[in-house]
Amino acid sequence: MKVNIELDMTPDEFRQAMGLPDVQPFQEELMNKIREQMEAGAEGYDPLSLFTPFVSQGFDSVSSYQKMMMDLMSSYGQGSTGSK
């Protein structure tokens, strides 16, 4: 059996209906902080060091995050292609 449900809602209305939090103020604050850091260090701008505090919260370092992403990508390419 196949059932299709079509909803005519804006993304904001859907988020509210699902009870999800509004993260737009958080995203704006984060982007403002990043913009301030970029403007303050425009001469020696290093994007990798700029995002280190945000990325490294769950990882030992940015390099470990990069390694994890490369491992995921390589394992995805080696995954099985058999049908269910």
PyMOL Python script that loads the backbone (N, CA, C, O; Angstrom):
from pymol import cmd

cmd.read_pdbstr("""\
ATOM      1  N   MET A   1       0.847  -1.156   0.000  1.00  0.00           N
ATOM      2  CA  MET A   1       0.000   0.000   0.000  1.00  0.00           C
ATOM      3  C   MET A   1       0.904   1.234   0.000  1.00  0.00           C
ATOM      4  O   MET A   1       1.926   1.273   0.685  1.00  0.00           O
ATOM      5  N   LYS A   2       0.512   2.225  -0.771  1.00  0.00           N
ATOM      6  CA  LYS A   2       1.277   3.453  -0.859  1.00  0.00           C
ATOM      7  C   LYS A   2       0.346   4.621  -0.547  1.00  0.00           C
ATOM      8  O   LYS A   2      -0.719   4.753  -1.149  1.00  0.00           O
ATOM      9  N   VAL A   3       0.752   5.459   0.391  1.00  0.00           N
ATOM     10  CA  VAL A   3      -0.054   6.600   0.788  1.00  0.00           C
ATOM     11  C   VAL A   3       0.777   7.862   0.614  1.00  0.00           C
ATOM     12  O   VAL A   3       1.909   7.930   1.093  1.00  0.00           O
ATOM     13  N   ASN A   4       0.232   8.851  -0.061  1.00  0.00           N
ATOM     14  CA  ASN A   4       0.899  10.136  -0.237  1.00  0.00           C
ATOM     15  C   ASN A   4       0.111  11.211   0.492  1.00  0.00           C
ATOM     16  O   ASN A   4      -1.112  11.292   0.375  1.00  0.00           O
ATOM     17  N   ILE A   5       0.824  12.030   1.242  1.00  0.00           N
ATOM     18  CA  ILE A   5       0.215  13.149   1.942  1.00  0.00           C
ATOM     19  C   ILE A   5       0.912  14.411   1.467  1.00  0.00           C
ATOM     20  O   ILE A   5       2.139  14.504   1.513  1.00  0.00           O
ATOM     21  N   GLU A   6       0.147  15.363   1.019  1.00  0.00           N
ATOM     22  CA  GLU A   6       0.715  16.613   0.544  1.00  0.00           C
ATOM     23  C   GLU A   6       0.291  17.736   1.481  1.00  0.00           C
ATOM     24  O   GLU A   6      -0.898  17.930   1.734  1.00  0.00           O
ATOM     25  N   LEU A   7       1.268  18.470   1.990  1.00  0.00           N
ATOM     26  CA  LEU A   7       1.006  19.576   2.903  1.00  0.00           C
ATOM     27  C   LEU A   7       1.413  20.884   2.230  1.00  0.00           C
ATOM     28  O   LEU A   7       2.485  20.979   1.633  1.00  0.00           O
ATOM     29  N   ASP A   8       0.557  21.873   2.333  1.00  0.00           N
ATOM     30  CA  ASP A   8       0.864  23.181   1.781  1.00  0.00           C
ATOM     31  C   ASP A   8       1.212  24.105   2.943  1.00  0.00           C
ATOM     32  O   ASP A   8       0.360  24.824   3.464  1.00  0.00           O
ATOM     33  N   MET A   9       2.504  24.067   3.343  1.00  0.00           N
ATOM     34  CA  MET A   9       2.979  24.838   4.488  1.00  0.00           C
ATOM     35  C   MET A   9       4.312  25.485   4.143  1.00  0.00           C
ATOM     36  O   MET A   9       5.073  24.988   3.313  1.00  0.00           O
ATOM     37  N   THR A  10       4.567  26.593   4.795  1.00  0.00           N
ATOM     38  CA  THR A  10       5.894  27.184   4.679  1.00  0.00           C
ATOM     39  C   THR A  10       6.833  26.396   5.589  1.00  0.00           C
ATOM     40  O   THR A  10       6.367  25.706   6.497  1.00  0.00           O
ATOM     41  N   PRO A  11       8.132  26.482   5.368  1.00  0.00           N
ATOM     42  CA  PRO A  11       9.064  25.790   6.264  1.00  0.00           C
ATOM     43  C   PRO A  11       8.897  26.226   7.722  1.00  0.00           C
ATOM     44  O   PRO A  11       9.027  25.408   8.633  1.00  0.00           O
ATOM     45  N   ASP A  12       8.611  27.506   7.944  1.00  0.00           N
ATOM     46  CA  ASP A  12       8.420  27.993   9.314  1.00  0.00           C
ATOM     47  C   ASP A  12       7.170  27.380   9.942  1.00  0.00           C
ATOM     48  O   ASP A  12       7.188  26.995  11.111  1.00  0.00           O
ATOM     49  N   GLU A  13       6.089  27.289   9.174  1.00  0.00           N
ATOM     50  CA  GLU A  13       4.856  26.663   9.689  1.00  0.00           C
ATOM     51  C   GLU A  13       5.076  25.185   9.994  1.00  0.00           C
ATOM     52  O   GLU A  13       4.569  24.677  10.995  1.00  0.00           O
ATOM     53  N   PHE A  14       5.827  24.491   9.141  1.00  0.00           N
ATOM     54  CA  PHE A  14       6.112  23.076   9.362  1.00  0.00           C
ATOM     55  C   PHE A  14       6.942  22.886  10.630  1.00  0.00           C
ATOM     56  O   PHE A  14       6.668  21.997  11.437  1.00  0.00           O
ATOM     57  N   ARG A  15       7.968  23.740  10.795  1.00  0.00           N
ATOM     58  CA  ARG A  15       8.813  23.666  11.985  1.00  0.00           C
ATOM     59  C   ARG A  15       7.982  23.846  13.245  1.00  0.00           C
ATOM     60  O   ARG A  15       8.159  23.113  14.219  1.00  0.00           O
ATOM     61  N   GLN A  16       7.074  24.821  13.230  1.00  0.00           N
ATOM     62  CA  GLN A  16       6.220  25.063  14.391  1.00  0.00           C
ATOM     63  C   GLN A  16       5.273  23.887  14.641  1.00  0.00           C
ATOM     64  O   GLN A  16       5.050  23.503  15.789  1.00  0.00           O
ATOM     65  N   ALA A  17       4.720  23.317  13.573  1.00  0.00           N
ATOM     66  CA  ALA A  17       3.794  22.194  13.715  1.00  0.00           C
ATOM     67  C   ALA A  17       4.498  20.961  14.293  1.00  0.00           C
ATOM     68  O   ALA A  17       3.888  20.178  15.020  1.00  0.00           O
ATOM     69  N   MET A  18       5.784  20.793  13.966  1.00  0.00           N
ATOM     70  CA  MET A  18       6.550  19.651  14.462  1.00  0.00           C
ATOM     71  C   MET A  18       7.129  19.913  15.846  1.00  0.00           C
ATOM     72  O   MET A  18       7.691  19.008  16.463  1.00  0.00           O
ATOM     73  N   GLY A  19       6.997  21.146  16.340  1.00  0.00           N
ATOM     74  CA  GLY A  19       7.516  21.486  17.658  1.00  0.00           C
ATOM     75  C   GLY A  19       9.017  21.680  17.690  1.00  0.00           C
ATOM     76  O   GLY A  19       9.638  21.558  18.745  1.00  0.00           O
ATOM     77  N   LEU A  20       9.611  21.982  16.537  1.00  0.00           N
ATOM     78  CA  LEU A  20      11.054  22.192  16.471  1.00  0.00           C
ATOM     79  C   LEU A  20      11.403  23.627  16.863  1.00  0.00           C
ATOM     80  O   LEU A  20      10.617  24.539  16.608  1.00  0.00           O
ATOM     81  N   PRO A  21      12.550  23.838  17.470  1.00  0.00           N
ATOM     82  CA  PRO A  21      12.917  25.187  17.902  1.00  0.00           C
ATOM     83  C   PRO A  21      13.304  26.073  16.721  1.00  0.00           C
ATOM     84  O   PRO A  21      13.732  25.586  15.675  1.00  0.00           O
ATOM     85  N   ASP A  22      13.147  27.369  16.907  1.00  0.00           N
ATOM     86  CA  ASP A  22      13.557  28.342  15.903  1.00  0.00           C
ATOM     87  C   ASP A  22      15.035  28.643  16.119  1.00  0.00           C
ATOM     88  O   ASP A  22      15.396  29.284  17.106  1.00  0.00           O
ATOM     89  N   VAL A  23      15.892  28.188  15.210  1.00  0.00           N
ATOM     90  CA  VAL A  23      17.334  28.356  15.369  1.00  0.00           C
ATOM     91  C   VAL A  23      17.876  29.554  14.594  1.00  0.00           C
ATOM     92  O   VAL A  23      19.084  29.787  14.587  1.00  0.00           O
ATOM     93  N   GLN A  24      17.013  30.303  13.952  1.00  0.00           N
ATOM     94  CA  GLN A  24      17.470  31.440  13.160  1.00  0.00           C
ATOM     95  C   GLN A  24      18.236  32.469  13.990  1.00  0.00           C
ATOM     96  O   GLN A  24      19.278  32.938  13.532  1.00  0.00           O
ATOM     97  N   PRO A  25      17.769  32.851  15.201  1.00  0.00           N
ATOM     98  CA  PRO A  25      18.575  33.793  15.992  1.00  0.00           C
ATOM     99  C   PRO A  25      19.968  33.253  16.325  1.00  0.00           C
ATOM    100  O   PRO A  25      20.940  34.008  16.320  1.00  0.00           O
ATOM    101  N   PHE A  26      20.071  31.967  16.612  1.00  0.00           N
ATOM    102  CA  PHE A  26      21.368  31.347  16.891  1.00  0.00           C
ATOM    103  C   PHE A  26      22.266  31.401  15.661  1.00  0.00           C
ATOM    104  O   PHE A  26      23.450  31.724  15.766  1.00  0.00           O
ATOM    105  N   GLN A  27      21.703  31.084  14.490  1.00  0.00           N
ATOM    106  CA  GLN A  27      22.485  31.107  13.257  1.00  0.00           C
ATOM    107  C   GLN A  27      22.959  32.523  12.939  1.00  0.00           C
ATOM    108  O   GLN A  27      24.094  32.714  12.503  1.00  0.00           O
ATOM    109  N   GLU A  28      22.097  33.511  13.154  1.00  0.00           N
ATOM    110  CA  GLU A  28      22.486  34.897  12.896  1.00  0.00           C
ATOM    111  C   GLU A  28      23.613  35.324  13.835  1.00  0.00           C
ATOM    112  O   GLU A  28      24.561  35.985  13.411  1.00  0.00           O
ATOM    113  N   GLU A  29      23.509  34.944  15.116  1.00  0.00           N
ATOM    114  CA  GLU A  29      24.546  35.285  16.088  1.00  0.00           C
ATOM    115  C   GLU A  29      25.865  34.626  15.706  1.00  0.00           C
ATOM    116  O   GLU A  29      26.915  35.265  15.765  1.00  0.00           O
ATOM    117  N   LEU A  30      25.821  33.362  15.317  1.00  0.00           N
ATOM    118  CA  LEU A  30      27.021  32.644  14.915  1.00  0.00           C
ATOM    119  C   LEU A  30      27.657  33.297  13.693  1.00  0.00           C
ATOM    120  O   LEU A  30      28.874  33.478  13.651  1.00  0.00           O
ATOM    121  N   MET A  31      26.847  33.652  12.702  1.00  0.00           N
ATOM    122  CA  MET A  31      27.381  34.290  11.499  1.00  0.00           C
ATOM    123  C   MET A  31      27.969  35.658  11.813  1.00  0.00           C
ATOM    124  O   MET A  31      28.982  36.043  11.229  1.00  0.00           O
ATOM    125  N   ASN A  32      27.342  36.403  12.736  1.00  0.00           N
ATOM    126  CA  ASN A  32      27.887  37.705  13.126  1.00  0.00           C
ATOM    127  C   ASN A  32      29.246  37.549  13.800  1.00  0.00           C
ATOM    128  O   ASN A  32      30.157  38.336  13.546  1.00  0.00           O
ATOM    129  N   LYS A  33      29.389  36.529  14.666  1.00  0.00           N
ATOM    130  CA  LYS A  33      30.673  36.282  15.328  1.00  0.00           C
ATOM    131  C   LYS A  33      31.743  35.905  14.303  1.00  0.00           C
ATOM    132  O   LYS A  33      32.877  36.377  14.378  1.00  0.00           O
ATOM    133  N   ILE A  34      31.378  35.064  13.357  1.00  0.00           N
ATOM    134  CA  ILE A  34      32.333  34.660  12.315  1.00  0.00           C
ATOM    135  C   ILE A  34      32.731  35.870  11.479  1.00  0.00           C
ATOM    136  O   ILE A  34      33.906  36.048  11.155  1.00  0.00           O
ATOM    137  N   ARG A  35      31.758  36.697  11.132  1.00  0.00           N
ATOM    138  CA  ARG A  35      32.031  37.902  10.344  1.00  0.00           C
ATOM    139  C   ARG A  35      32.965  38.843  11.109  1.00  0.00           C
ATOM    140  O   ARG A  35      33.893  39.402  10.524  1.00  0.00           O
ATOM    141  N   GLU A  36      32.724  39.022  12.416  1.00  0.00           N
ATOM    142  CA  GLU A  36      33.590  39.873  13.235  1.00  0.00           C
ATOM    143  C   GLU A  36      35.006  39.339  13.267  1.00  0.00           C
ATOM    144  O   GLU A  36      35.959  40.110  13.153  1.00  0.00           O
ATOM    145  N   GLN A  37      35.163  38.022  13.421  1.00  0.00           N
ATOM    146  CA  GLN A  37      36.496  37.422  13.449  1.00  0.00           C
ATOM    147  C   GLN A  37      37.193  37.586  12.100  1.00  0.00           C
ATOM    148  O   GLN A  37      38.399  37.825  12.046  1.00  0.00           O
ATOM    149  N   MET A  38      36.435  37.458  11.016  1.00  0.00           N
ATOM    150  CA  MET A  38      37.015  37.620   9.692  1.00  0.00           C
ATOM    151  C   MET A  38      37.482  39.057   9.484  1.00  0.00           C
ATOM    152  O   MET A  38      38.566  39.291   8.951  1.00  0.00           O
ATOM    153  N   GLU A  39      36.655  40.025   9.910  1.00  0.00           N
ATOM    154  CA  GLU A  39      37.016  41.428   9.737  1.00  0.00           C
ATOM    155  C   GLU A  39      38.193  41.812  10.625  1.00  0.00           C
ATOM    156  O   GLU A  39      39.043  42.601  10.214  1.00  0.00           O
ATOM    157  N   ALA A  40      38.252  41.266  11.834  1.00  0.00           N
ATOM    158  CA  ALA A  40      39.337  41.587  12.756  1.00  0.00           C
ATOM    159  C   ALA A  40      40.672  41.020  12.277  1.00  0.00           C
ATOM    160  O   ALA A  40      41.717  41.637  12.484  1.00  0.00           O
ATOM    161  N   GLY A  41      40.644  39.870  11.651  1.00  0.00           N
ATOM    162  CA  GLY A  41      41.886  39.233  11.206  1.00  0.00           C
ATOM    163  C   GLY A  41      41.980  39.147   9.705  1.00  0.00           C
ATOM    164  O   GLY A  41      42.458  38.141   9.181  1.00  0.00           O
ATOM    165  N   ALA A  42      41.543  40.163   8.997  1.00  0.00           N
ATOM    166  CA  ALA A  42      41.505  40.111   7.538  1.00  0.00           C
ATOM    167  C   ALA A  42      42.889  39.942   6.920  1.00  0.00           C
ATOM    168  O   ALA A  42      43.019  39.304   5.875  1.00  0.00           O
ATOM    169  N   GLU A  43      43.935  40.504   7.551  1.00  0.00           N
ATOM    170  CA  GLU A  43      45.275  40.403   6.974  1.00  0.00           C
ATOM    171  C   GLU A  43      45.805  38.977   7.038  1.00  0.00           C
ATOM    172  O   GLU A  43      46.310  38.456   6.043  1.00  0.00           O
ATOM    173  N   GLY A  44      45.696  38.346   8.194  1.00  0.00           N
ATOM    174  CA  GLY A  44      46.194  36.986   8.352  1.00  0.00           C
ATOM    175  C   GLY A  44      45.059  35.988   8.357  1.00  0.00           C
ATOM    176  O   GLY A  44      45.075  35.033   9.134  1.00  0.00           O
ATOM    177  N   TYR A  45      44.080  36.195   7.507  1.00  0.00           N
ATOM    178  CA  TYR A  45      42.866  35.369   7.503  1.00  0.00           C
ATOM    179  C   TYR A  45      43.194  33.926   7.178  1.00  0.00           C
ATOM    180  O   TYR A  45      43.771  33.622   6.135  1.00  0.00           O
ATOM    181  N   ASP A  46      42.817  33.046   8.087  1.00  0.00           N
ATOM    182  CA  ASP A  46      42.995  31.605   7.905  1.00  0.00           C
ATOM    183  C   ASP A  46      41.654  30.940   8.205  1.00  0.00           C
ATOM    184  O   ASP A  46      41.301  30.791   9.375  1.00  0.00           O
ATOM    185  N   PRO A  47      40.887  30.531   7.169  1.00  0.00           N
ATOM    186  CA  PRO A  47      39.545  29.986   7.419  1.00  0.00           C
ATOM    187  C   PRO A  47      39.539  28.738   8.286  1.00  0.00           C
ATOM    188  O   PRO A  47      38.585  28.516   9.032  1.00  0.00           O
ATOM    189  N   LEU A  48      40.569  27.926   8.209  1.00  0.00           N
ATOM    190  CA  LEU A  48      40.610  26.706   9.008  1.00  0.00           C
ATOM    191  C   LEU A  48      40.702  27.032  10.502  1.00  0.00           C
ATOM    192  O   LEU A  48      40.003  26.424  11.313  1.00  0.00           O
ATOM    193  N   SER A  49      41.548  27.973  10.861  1.00  0.00           N
ATOM    194  CA  SER A  49      41.661  28.338  12.274  1.00  0.00           C
ATOM    195  C   SER A  49      40.427  29.084  12.749  1.00  0.00           C
ATOM    196  O   SER A  49      40.109  29.050  13.938  1.00  0.00           O
ATOM    197  N   LEU A  50      39.727  29.755  11.850  1.00  0.00           N
ATOM    198  CA  LEU A  50      38.504  30.475  12.207  1.00  0.00           C
ATOM    199  C   LEU A  50      37.414  29.515  12.671  1.00  0.00           C
ATOM    200  O   LEU A  50      36.690  29.815  13.619  1.00  0.00           O
ATOM    201  N   PHE A  51      37.290  28.355  12.007  1.00  0.00           N
ATOM    202  CA  PHE A  51      36.234  27.404  12.334  1.00  0.00           C
ATOM    203  C   PHE A  51      36.667  26.353  13.354  1.00  0.00           C
ATOM    204  O   PHE A  51      35.852  25.525  13.762  1.00  0.00           O
ATOM    205  N   THR A  52      37.911  26.368  13.766  1.00  0.00           N
ATOM    206  CA  THR A  52      38.399  25.387  14.727  1.00  0.00           C
ATOM    207  C   THR A  52      37.566  25.321  16.001  1.00  0.00           C
ATOM    208  O   THR A  52      37.215  24.217  16.417  1.00  0.00           O
ATOM    209  N   PRO A  53      37.224  26.449  16.652  1.00  0.00           N
ATOM    210  CA  PRO A  53      36.434  26.351  17.878  1.00  0.00           C
ATOM    211  C   PRO A  53      35.053  25.728  17.672  1.00  0.00           C
ATOM    212  O   PRO A  53      34.521  25.095  18.585  1.00  0.00           O
ATOM    213  N   PHE A  54      34.470  25.898  16.490  1.00  0.00           N
ATOM    214  CA  PHE A  54      33.133  25.386  16.239  1.00  0.00           C
ATOM    215  C   PHE A  54      33.153  23.906  15.869  1.00  0.00           C
ATOM    216  O   PHE A  54      32.257  23.153  16.251  1.00  0.00           O
ATOM    217  N   VAL A  55      34.168  23.496  15.130  1.00  0.00           N
ATOM    218  CA  VAL A  55      34.253  22.111  14.664  1.00  0.00           C
ATOM    219  C   VAL A  55      34.834  21.202  15.733  1.00  0.00           C
ATOM    220  O   VAL A  55      34.423  20.047  15.847  1.00  0.00           O
ATOM    221  N   SER A  56      35.785  21.700  16.520  1.00  0.00           N
ATOM    222  CA  SER A  56      36.524  20.831  17.419  1.00  0.00           C
ATOM    223  C   SER A  56      35.776  20.509  18.710  1.00  0.00           C
ATOM    224  O   SER A  56      36.333  19.839  19.579  1.00  0.00           O
ATOM    225  N   GLN A  57      34.554  20.956  18.861  1.00  0.00           N
ATOM    226  CA  GLN A  57      33.826  20.653  20.088  1.00  0.00           C
ATOM    227  C   GLN A  57      33.618  19.155  20.259  1.00  0.00           C
ATOM    228  O   GLN A  57      33.679  18.649  21.380  1.00  0.00           O
ATOM    229  N   GLY A  58      33.376  18.449  19.180  1.00  0.00           N
ATOM    230  CA  GLY A  58      33.155  17.013  19.279  1.00  0.00           C
ATOM    231  C   GLY A  58      34.333  16.196  18.785  1.00  0.00           C
ATOM    232  O   GLY A  58      34.263  14.968  18.757  1.00  0.00           O
ATOM    233  N   PHE A  59      35.413  16.854  18.395  1.00  0.00           N
ATOM    234  CA  PHE A  59      36.570  16.168  17.845  1.00  0.00           C
ATOM    235  C   PHE A  59      37.833  16.688  18.518  1.00  0.00           C
ATOM    236  O   PHE A  59      37.843  17.787  19.073  1.00  0.00           O
ATOM    237  N   ASP A  60      38.891  15.897  18.466  1.00  0.00           N
ATOM    238  CA  ASP A  60      40.155  16.313  19.065  1.00  0.00           C
ATOM    239  C   ASP A  60      40.743  17.512  18.336  1.00  0.00           C
ATOM    240  O   ASP A  60      41.315  18.409  18.956  1.00  0.00           O
ATOM    241  N   SER A  61      40.598  17.521  17.018  1.00  0.00           N
ATOM    242  CA  SER A  61      41.152  18.619  16.227  1.00  0.00           C
ATOM    243  C   SER A  61      40.461  18.645  14.876  1.00  0.00           C
ATOM    244  O   SER A  61      39.710  17.734  14.525  1.00  0.00           O
ATOM    245  N   VAL A  62      40.726  19.695  14.131  1.00  0.00           N
ATOM    246  CA  VAL A  62      40.159  19.815  12.797  1.00  0.00           C
ATOM    247  C   VAL A  62      40.687  18.698  11.906  1.00  0.00           C
ATOM    248  O   VAL A  62      39.961  18.196  11.048  1.00  0.00           O
ATOM    249  N   SER A  63      41.935  18.307  12.100  1.00  0.00           N
ATOM    250  CA  SER A  63      42.507  17.236  11.268  1.00  0.00           C
ATOM    251  C   SER A  63      41.791  15.912  11.507  1.00  0.00           C
ATOM    252  O   SER A  63      41.614  15.133  10.571  1.00  0.00           O
ATOM    253  N   SER A  64      41.375  15.644  12.744  1.00  0.00           N
ATOM    254  CA  SER A  64      40.637  14.403  12.994  1.00  0.00           C
ATOM    255  C   SER A  64      39.260  14.453  12.350  1.00  0.00           C
ATOM    256  O   SER A  64      38.746  13.434  11.890  1.00  0.00           O
ATOM    257  N   TYR A  65      38.663  15.648  12.318  1.00  0.00           N
ATOM    258  CA  TYR A  65      37.372  15.816  11.633  1.00  0.00           C
ATOM    259  C   TYR A  65      37.544  15.578  10.133  1.00  0.00           C
ATOM    260  O   TYR A  65      36.735  14.886   9.515  1.00  0.00           O
ATOM    261  N   GLN A  66      38.592  16.149   9.555  1.00  0.00           N
ATOM    262  CA  GLN A  66      38.854  15.950   8.132  1.00  0.00           C
ATOM    263  C   GLN A  66      39.096  14.474   7.829  1.00  0.00           C
ATOM    264  O   GLN A  66      38.608  13.956   6.824  1.00  0.00           O
ATOM    265  N   LYS A  67      39.840  13.803   8.686  1.00  0.00           N
ATOM    266  CA  LYS A  67      40.108  12.373   8.481  1.00  0.00           C
ATOM    267  C   LYS A  67      38.811  11.577   8.538  1.00  0.00           C
ATOM    268  O   LYS A  67      38.588  10.680   7.724  1.00  0.00           O
ATOM    269  N   MET A  68      37.947  11.912   9.514  1.00  0.00           N
ATOM    270  CA  MET A  68      36.673  11.211   9.633  1.00  0.00           C
ATOM    271  C   MET A  68      35.834  11.394   8.357  1.00  0.00           C
ATOM    272  O   MET A  68      35.238  10.439   7.857  1.00  0.00           O
ATOM    273  N   MET A  69      35.795  12.628   7.839  1.00  0.00           N
ATOM    274  CA  MET A  69      35.017  12.893   6.627  1.00  0.00           C
ATOM    275  C   MET A  69      35.591  12.132   5.427  1.00  0.00           C
ATOM    276  O   MET A  69      34.836  11.597   4.616  1.00  0.00           O
ATOM    277  N   MET A  70      36.902  12.083   5.312  1.00  0.00           N
ATOM    278  CA  MET A  70      37.524  11.346   4.210  1.00  0.00           C
ATOM    279  C   MET A  70      37.251   9.847   4.340  1.00  0.00           C
ATOM    280  O   MET A  70      37.005   9.177   3.338  1.00  0.00           O
ATOM    281  N   ASP A  71      37.290   9.320   5.555  1.00  0.00           N
ATOM    282  CA  ASP A  71      36.984   7.911   5.782  1.00  0.00           C
ATOM    283  C   ASP A  71      35.541   7.602   5.401  1.00  0.00           C
ATOM    284  O   ASP A  71      35.260   6.568   4.794  1.00  0.00           O
ATOM    285  N   LEU A  72      34.624   8.506   5.763  1.00  0.00           N
ATOM    286  CA  LEU A  72      33.218   8.317   5.395  1.00  0.00           C
ATOM    287  C   LEU A  72      33.044   8.307   3.885  1.00  0.00           C
ATOM    288  O   LEU A  72      32.328   7.469   3.338  1.00  0.00           O
ATOM    289  N   MET A  73      33.706   9.247   3.217  1.00  0.00           N
ATOM    290  CA  MET A  73      33.572   9.331   1.754  1.00  0.00           C
ATOM    291  C   MET A  73      34.162   8.100   1.079  1.00  0.00           C
ATOM    292  O   MET A  73      33.585   7.578   0.126  1.00  0.00           O
ATOM    293  N   SER A  74      35.302   7.636   1.565  1.00  0.00           N
ATOM    294  CA  SER A  74      35.915   6.464   0.938  1.00  0.00           C
ATOM    295  C   SER A  74      35.103   5.201   1.208  1.00  0.00           C
ATOM    296  O   SER A  74      34.998   4.337   0.337  1.00  0.00           O
ATOM    297  N   SER A  75      34.524   5.084   2.414  1.00  0.00           N
ATOM    298  CA  SER A  75      33.708   3.908   2.705  1.00  0.00           C
ATOM    299  C   SER A  75      32.407   3.942   1.912  1.00  0.00           C
ATOM    300  O   SER A  75      31.875   2.891   1.556  1.00  0.00           O
ATOM    301  N   TYR A  76      31.894   5.123   1.635  1.00  0.00           N
ATOM    302  CA  TYR A  76      30.680   5.236   0.827  1.00  0.00           C
ATOM    303  C   TYR A  76      30.947   4.745  -0.588  1.00  0.00           C
ATOM    304  O   TYR A  76      30.100   4.083  -1.189  1.00  0.00           O
ATOM    305  N   GLY A  77      32.115   5.066  -1.120  1.00  0.00           N
ATOM    306  CA  GLY A  77      32.461   4.627  -2.466  1.00  0.00           C
ATOM    307  C   GLY A  77      32.709   3.132  -2.553  1.00  0.00           C
ATOM    308  O   GLY A  77      32.615   2.557  -3.637  1.00  0.00           O
ATOM    309  N   GLN A  78      33.026   2.484  -1.427  1.00  0.00           N
ATOM    310  CA  GLN A  78      33.313   1.056  -1.425  1.00  0.00           C
ATOM    311  C   GLN A  78      32.132   0.230  -0.953  1.00  0.00           C
ATOM    312  O   GLN A  78      32.241  -0.991  -0.845  1.00  0.00           O
ATOM    313  N   GLY A  79      30.996   0.873  -0.669  1.00  0.00           N
ATOM    314  CA  GLY A  79      29.816   0.168  -0.152  1.00  0.00           C
ATOM    315  C   GLY A  79      29.239  -0.792  -1.153  1.00  0.00           C
ATOM    316  O   GLY A  79      29.537  -0.719  -2.345  1.00  0.00           O
ATOM    317  N   SER A  80      28.409  -1.696  -0.668  1.00  0.00           N
ATOM    318  CA  SER A  80      27.795  -2.692  -1.556  1.00  0.00           C
ATOM    319  C   SER A  80      26.728  -2.028  -2.400  1.00  0.00           C
ATOM    320  O   SER A  80      26.046  -1.105  -1.955  1.00  0.00           O
ATOM    321  N   THR A  81      26.593  -2.516  -3.637  1.00  0.00           N
ATOM    322  CA  THR A  81      25.624  -1.953  -4.565  1.00  0.00           C
ATOM    323  C   THR A  81      24.517  -2.972  -4.870  1.00  0.00           C
ATOM    324  O   THR A  81      23.763  -2.794  -5.827  1.00  0.00           O
ATOM    325  N   GLY A  82      24.418  -4.004  -4.090  1.00  0.00           N
ATOM    326  CA  GLY A  82      23.407  -5.039  -4.322  1.00  0.00           C
ATOM    327  C   GLY A  82      22.019  -4.532  -4.003  1.00  0.00           C
ATOM    328  O   GLY A  82      21.863  -3.616  -3.196  1.00  0.00           O
ATOM    329  N   SER A  83      20.998  -5.120  -4.633  1.00  0.00           N
ATOM    330  CA  SER A  83      19.626  -4.705  -4.395  1.00  0.00           C
ATOM    331  C   SER A  83      19.053  -5.446  -3.188  1.00  0.00           C
ATOM    332  O   SER A  83      19.553  -6.493  -2.777  1.00  0.00           O
ATOM    333  N   LYS A  84      17.991  -4.870  -2.639  1.00  0.00           N
ATOM    334  CA  LYS A  84      17.343  -5.455  -1.452  1.00  0.00           C
ATOM    335  C   LYS A  84      16.593  -6.730  -1.780  1.00  0.00           C
ATOM    336  O   LYS A  84      15.997  -7.341  -0.893  1.00  0.00           O
TER     337      LYS A  84
END
""", "prot")
cmd.dss("prot")
cmd.show_as("cartoon", "prot")
cmd.util.cbc("prot")
cmd.orient("prot")
